[in-house]
Amino acid sequence: CVWINPYIAQRSALFAEGMAHGYLLKHPDGSVWQWDKWQAGMGIVDFTNPAACAWYADKLRALIRMGVDAFKTDFGERIPTEVIYDDGSDPVKMHNFYPYLYNQTVFNLLEAELGEGAAVVFARSATAGGQQFPVHWGGDNTATFESMAESLRGGLSLALSGFGFWSHDIGGFELTAPAAVYKRWCAFGLLSSHSRLHGSSSYRVPWLFDEEAVAVLRFFTRLKCRLMPYLFQAARQAHMHGAPMMRAMLLEFPDDPGCEHLDRQYMLGEALLVAPVFSFEGEVSFYVPAGVWTNFINGETLQGPGWVRETHGFSSLPLLARPNSVIPVGRVDSKPDYDYGDGVTLRVYALSEGAHQSAIIPNPQGKTDQIFEVARQNGEISISVDDPAKPWQVLLVNVSAVAGVEGGRAEPTAEGMLVFADGAELKIKLG
């Protein structure tokens, strides 16, 4: 992923080229608009000019053909209003619409060069409709708990505006975080749709903070890799249906008035509640809707609805599995792209009588690989898969014993009963 922006410094050879062909924004008198607030004497590409779009794209095409497969489309929001555009657009309205055209130009180029489904930008600026050109991040935050919470609030607002993917600079961009802030932000950042360590005044590598930061980052990185079957399906839902990966609570629980104002927690997909820790002491208060919620990390349960206050170490936070959820977990924790269905474990949480859930396992190319059906009826849990070619198993979280198993074998574990399937169907009789 290569960093770019739509600004061209006067000393660049591209400035003279763009000026000569009329590819840069102009003053009303026809001269090129310039300022020094990023690069000396810089001009700005006029993306209302089709020729300028083609010219800019051609410069990037050369990079793609060298091996670049994504661009970080930085800036695009610092756009003047005292200019004229090639197509006569209103410069005031263009202030917000400019990033749409900028990211569209880059995204369309990537799609043309790499193929449909292979294009991605890492965009900072956006407006309505910009969700067509994913993914996005929140720009220059600060290395404090306050800014960490503000990043979440802003991201939830963006997601409610129709954007499926958003993230933030882990550890804060400005200043250097205390080790505690950095470690808490690692947990939040790895439980986001996409994750990046990034900063301005110092490197954000964990070993520059302390040894525990290395362990924390390792733990949540491995957790995210294991969660990829679940997370990638959530990404597919964002792509196909528009439901954001990181969702404000009110989006999943519109009939619960307790969720209407919540801005310090979110749903990661439809089945995981995440409440980041925003304090040096490790204290966190969060709200759980109705039902029995299970901590994904330690298996402890909470009964909702109601508010909860807890204290967490750095390798922990409220990460709660929704009641009646089936969360597929992969067997690989060292990389995000692997065969998600090979050895997948279906983690079943508090499945109530009469409940039925489906779990779709995608492949790394974004296509459906397997579909599992899970149901509980008359004290029996049945699980089936449409393609049994790969090994799979079921973990009944917090279930200590079963009365019998058809189509597999059961083993007790510290987390619950683990049932290995022999083929396409399992039937588990509860005790």
C-alpha positions in Angstrom: 0.0 0.0 0.0 1.6 3.3 -1.2 0.8 6.6 0.4 -0.5 9.3 -2.0 -2.4 12.6 -2.0 -3.9 14.9 -4.6 -1.4 17.8 -3.9 1.5 18.5 -6.2 4.5 20.6 -4.9 5.7 23.4 -7.2 9.2 21.8 -7.3 7.9 18.5 -8.6 8.2 18.0 -12.4 4.5 17.0 -12.3 3.5 20.5 -11.3 4.7 22.1 -14.5 3.1 19.3 -16.5 -0.2 19.7 -14.7 -0.2 23.5 -15.0 0.7 23.4 -18.7 -2.3 21.1 -19.5 -4.8 22.8 -17.2 -5.0 19.9 -14.7 -4.8 21.9 -11.5 -7.4 24.1 -9.7 -7.3 27.7 -10.7 -8.1 31.2 -9.4 -10.9 33.0 -11.1 -8.3 34.9 -13.1 -7.1 31.6 -14.6 -3.8 31.3 -12.7 -3.0 28.1 -10.8 -4.2 28.2 -7.2 -1.3 27.5 -4.8 -0.4 27.6 -1.1 2.3 26.3 1.3 0.3 24.5 4.0 1.6 21.0 3.1 4.2 21.3 0.4 5.7 24.6 -0.8 3.7 26.2 -3.6 1.6 23.1 -4.0 -1.3 22.9 -6.5 -4.4 20.6 -6.3 -5.5 18.2 -9.1 -8.9 19.1 -10.6 -10.8 15.9 -10.7 -13.8 17.4 -12.5 -11.5 17.5 -15.6 -11.6 14.0 -17.3 -8.2 14.6 -18.8 -6.7 15.4 -15.4 -8.2 12.2 -13.9 -6.6 10.2 -16.7 -3.3 11.9 -16.2 -3.3 11.3 -12.5 -4.4 7.7 -12.9 -1.6 7.1 -15.5 1.0 8.1 -12.9 -0.5 5.6 -10.4 -0.8 2.9 -13.1 2.9 2.8 -13.5 3.2 2.0 -9.7 0.6 -0.7 -9.9 2.6 -2.3 -12.7 5.6 -2.3 -10.5 3.7 -4.3 -7.9 1.7 -1.8 -5.8 -1.8 -3.3 -5.1 -3.4 -0.5 -2.9 -3.1 3.2 -2.3 -3.5 5.2 0.9 -5.5 8.1 -0.4 -4.5 10.7 2.2 -5.9 14.2 2.5 -8.6 15.5 0.1 -10.5 17.4 2.7 -8.3 20.6 2.8 -9.9 22.0 -0.4 -10.2 25.8 -1.1 -13.5 27.4 -2.0 -12.1 30.5 -3.8 -11.3 28.5 -7.0 -12.8 27.5 -10.3 -13.3 24.0 -11.6 -13.0 22.7 -15.1 -16.6 21.7 -15.3 -17.9 24.9 -13.6 -18.9 23.2 -10.4 -19.8 25.3 -7.4 -16.6 25.5 -5.3 -18.4 25.5 -2.0 -20.3 22.3 -2.8 -17.1 20.8 -4.2 -15.4 21.2 -0.9 -17.2 18.1 0.3 -17.6 16.4 -3.0 -13.9 16.6 -3.9 -12.8 13.5 -1.9 -15.5 11.5 -3.7 -14.0 12.3 -7.1 -10.4 11.8 -5.8 -11.1 8.4 -4.3 -13.3 7.3 -7.2 -10.4 8.0 -9.7 -8.0 5.9 -7.7 -10.4 3.1 -6.9 -11.6 2.8 -10.5 -8.0 2.6 -11.7 -7.2 -0.2 -9.2 -10.3 -2.1 -10.3 -9.4 -1.7 -13.9 -5.8 -2.9 -13.3 -6.4 -5.6 -10.7 -9.9 -6.8 -11.4 -13.3 -6.5 -9.8 -13.2 -7.3 -6.1 -9.5 -6.7 -5.9 -9.5 -2.9 -5.5 -9.0 -1.2 -2.1 -8.0 2.3 -1.0 -7.1 3.4 2.5 -9.0 6.7 2.5 -9.0 9.6 5.0 -11.5 12.0 3.5 -15.0 11.1 2.3 -18.6 12.3 1.7 -21.9 10.7 1.0 -21.4 7.9 -1.4 -17.8 7.5 -0.6 -18.5 4.1 1.0 -18.3 2.7 -2.6 -14.6 3.2 -2.4 -13.5 1.4 0.8 -11.8 1.4 3.2 -11.6 4.5 5.5 -9.8 5.6 8.7 -10.4 8.6 11.0 -7.3 10.8 10.3 -5.0 12.4 12.9 -6.1 11.5 16.4 -4.1 12.1 19.5 -2.4 9.6 21.9 -4.8 10.0 24.8 -7.7 8.0 26.1 -10.0 11.0 25.3 -9.0 10.9 21.7 -9.3 7.1 21.6 -12.9 7.5 22.8 -13.5 10.3 20.3 -12.2 8.1 17.5 -14.8 5.4 18.4 -17.6 8.0 18.6 -16.7 9.4 15.2 -16.4 6.0 13.6 -19.8 4.9 14.8 -21.2 8.1 13.4 -19.5 7.3 10.0 -20.9 3.7 10.1 -24.4 5.0 10.7 -23.9 7.2 7.7 -23.5 4.1 5.5 -19.8 3.3 5.6 -19.0 -0.4 6.1 -15.3 -0.2 7.0 -13.5 2.2 9.3 -10.6 2.3 11.6 -8.1 4.5 13.4 -4.4 5.0 14.1 -3.6 2.5 16.9 -1.9 4.4 19.7 -2.9 7.8 18.4 -1.2 9.8 15.6 -0.1 13.0 17.4 2.2 12.8 20.5 3.4 9.5 21.9 1.1 7.5 24.1 1.8 6.3 27.6 2.3 2.5 27.6 -1.2 2.0 29.1 -2.9 4.0 26.4 -1.0 2.1 23.7 -1.9 -1.3 25.1 -5.6 -0.5 25.5 -5.6 0.9 21.9 -4.0 -2.3 20.6 -7.1 -4.2 21.8 -9.5 -1.7 20.3 -7.6 -1.5 17.1 -7.3 -5.2 16.5 -11.1 -5.5 17.2 -11.8 -3.1 14.4 -12.5 -3.9 10.7 -8.9 -3.2 9.7 -5.9 -2.4 11.9 -2.9 -0.2 11.6 -0.1 1.0 13.9 0.7 4.5 12.9 2.0 7.8 14.4 3.7 11.0 13.8 6.4 11.8 16.3 7.5 8.2 17.1 7.3 4.7 15.9 4.3 2.7 17.1 6.1 -0.7 17.3 5.2 -2.3 20.7 8.8 -3.0 21.9 9.4 0.7 22.2 6.8 0.8 24.9 7.5 -2.2 27.1 7.6 -6.0 27.0 4.0 -6.3 28.0 2.9 -4.2 25.0 4.5 -6.9 22.8 2.5 -9.6 24.5 -0.7 -7.6 24.3 -0.3 -6.9 20.6 0.6 -10.5 19.9 -2.5 -11.7 21.8 -5.0 -9.6 20.0 -3.3 -10.1 16.6 -3.6 -13.9 17.1 -7.2 -13.4 18.3 -8.1 -11.4 15.1 -6.5 -14.1 12.9 -8.6 -16.8 14.6 -11.7 -14.7 14.2 -11.2 -14.2 10.5 -14.0 -16.7 9.4 -16.4 -14.6 11.4 -14.9 -11.2 10.5 -14.6 -11.9 6.8 -18.2 -12.9 6.6 -19.1 -9.7 8.4 -17.1 -7.9 5.7 -19.1 -9.7 3.1 -22.3 -8.5 4.8 -21.0 -5.0 4.6 -20.3 -5.4 0.9 -23.5 -7.1 -0.1 -26.0 -5.5 2.3 -24.5 -2.3 3.6 -24.4 -3.4 7.3 -21.2 -1.9 8.8 -18.7 -4.3 10.4 -18.5 -2.0 13.5 -22.0 -1.2 14.5 -23.5 1.3 17.0 -25.6 -0.7 19.5 -28.8 0.9 18.4 -28.3 -0.6 14.9 -28.5 -4.2 16.3 -30.9 -3.4 19.1 -33.3 -0.8 17.8 -36.1 -1.7 20.3 -33.9 -1.3 23.4 -33.9 2.3 24.5 -30.8 1.6 26.6 -28.8 1.4 23.4 -29.8 4.7 21.8 -27.1 6.9 23.2 -24.2 4.4 23.6 -21.0 5.6 22.0 -18.2 3.8 24.0 -19.0 0.3 22.9 -20.1 -1.4 19.6 -21.1 -4.6 17.9 -18.3 -6.1 15.8 -20.5 -7.9 13.3 -23.8 -9.2 14.6 -22.6 -11.4 17.4 -19.7 -9.8 19.3 -20.0 -6.8 21.7 -16.8 -4.8 22.2 -16.4 -2.3 25.0 -12.8 -0.8 24.8 -11.1 0.3 28.1 -10.5 4.1 28.3 -8.9 4.4 31.7 -5.5 3.9 33.3 -7.1 1.9 36.1 -8.6 -0.6 33.7 -12.1 0.2 34.7 -14.9 0.0 32.1 -18.6 0.5 32.3 -20.8 -0.9 29.6 -24.4 -1.9 28.8 -25.6 -5.4 27.9 -29.0 -6.0 26.3 -31.3 -8.8 27.3 -30.1 -12.3 27.6 -27.0 -14.2 28.7 -23.9 -12.8 27.3 -20.6 -14.7 27.4 -17.1 -13.2 27.6 -15.3 -14.6 24.6 -11.9 -14.5 26.3 -12.6 -16.0 29.7 -16.1 -17.6 29.4 -17.7 -15.6 32.2 -21.4 -14.8 31.7 -23.5 -11.7 32.3 -27.3 -11.4 32.5 -28.8 -8.5 30.6 -30.4 -6.0 30.3 -28.3 -3.8 32.6 -25.1 -1.8 33.2 -21.9 -3.6 34.2 -18.7 -2.2 35.7 -15.5 -4.3 35.4 -11.8 -4.0 35.8 -9.6 -5.6 33.1 -5.9 -6.4 32.6 -4.2 -5.3 29.4 -4.8 -8.7 27.6 -8.5 -8.5 28.3 -11.6 -6.3 27.8 -15.4 -6.9 27.6 -15.6 -8.9 24.4 -19.0 -10.6 24.7 -20.7 -13.2 22.6 -24.4 -12.5 22.0 -27.0 -15.0 23.3 -27.9 -17.7 20.7 -24.9 -17.0 18.6 -22.7 -19.3 16.6 -19.3 -17.9 16.0 -16.9 -19.7 13.6 -13.3 -19.6 14.7 -10.3 -20.6 12.5 -7.4 -22.8 13.4 -4.7 -20.4 12.2 -3.5 -17.5 14.4 -0.4 -16.4 12.4 -2.0 -14.8 9.3 -5.4 -13.4 8.2 -5.7 -15.2 4.9 -6.0 -19.0 5.0 -8.6 -21.7 4.4 -11.2 -20.6 6.9 -13.2 -23.8 6.6 -10.3 -26.3 7.2 -10.6 -27.2 10.9 -13.1 -24.5 11.7 -14.6 -24.5 15.2 -18.2 -23.4 15.7 -18.5 -21.8 19.1 -22.1 -22.1 20.3 -23.2 -19.6 23.0 -26.3 -20.0 25.2 -28.4 -21.6 22.5 -32.0 -21.6 23.7 -34.7 -24.1 23.0 -36.2 -23.6 19.6 -33.3 -21.4 18.4 -31.9 -21.8 14.9 -28.7 -20.2 13.5 -26.7 -20.3 10.3 -23.0 -19.8 10.0 -21.5 -19.0 6.6 -17.8 -19.7 6.1 -16.3 -17.6 3.2 -13.1 -18.4 1.4 -10.4 -15.8 1.2 -11.7 -14.8 -2.3 -15.0 -13.7 -0.7 -17.2 -16.5 -2.0 -19.2 -18.9 0.2 -17.3 -22.0 1.0 -19.5 -23.7 3.6 -22.9 -23.2 5.2 -23.6 -24.6 8.7 -27.1 -24.9 10.2 -27.4 -25.1 13.9 -30.6 -25.7 15.8 -31.8 -26.7 19.3 -35.0 -28.7 19.7 -36.2 -31.0 22.5 -32.9 -30.7 24.3 -30.9 -31.8 21.3 -28.5 -29.6 19.3 -28.2 -30.6 15.6 -25.5 -29.2 13.3 -25.2 -29.9 9.6 -22.9 -28.6 6.8 -23.5 -28.5 3.1 -20.0 -29.6 2.3 -18.3 -32.0 4.8 -15.0 -32.4 2.9 -13.1 -30.5 5.5 -12.7 -31.3 9.2 -14.8 -29.3 11.6 -15.9 -29.3 15.3 -18.3 -27.6 17.7 -17.5 -26.1 21.0 -20.5 -25.8 23.4 -19.2 -23.0 25.5 -19.7 -23.4 29.2 -21.5 -26.8 28.7 -19.7 -29.3 31.1 -21.3 -32.5 29.9 -23.6 -34.0 27.2 -25.8 -37.1 27.3 -24.8 -38.4 23.9 -23.4 -37.7 20.4 -24.4 -39.0 17.0 -22.0 -38.5 14.1 -18.9 -37.6 16.2 -17.2 -37.7 19.6 -17.1 -35.3 22.5 -14.2 -34.2 24.7 -14.5 -32.0 27.8 -12.3 -28.9 27.8 -11.8 -25.9 30.1 -14.1 -23.8 27.8 -16.9 -26.4 27.4 -17.7 -29.6 25.5 -15.7 -29.9 22.2 -17.4 -32.2 19.7 -15.5 -33.5 16.6 -17.7 -34.3 13.6 -17.2 -37.4 11.5 -19.1 -36.1 8.5 -21.9 -33.8 7.5 -24.2 -34.0 10.5 -23.9 -33.9 14.3 -26.6 -34.5 16.9 -25.7 -33.7 20.5 -28.1 -34.7 23.3 -27.8 -32.3 26.2 -27.8 -33.6 29.7 
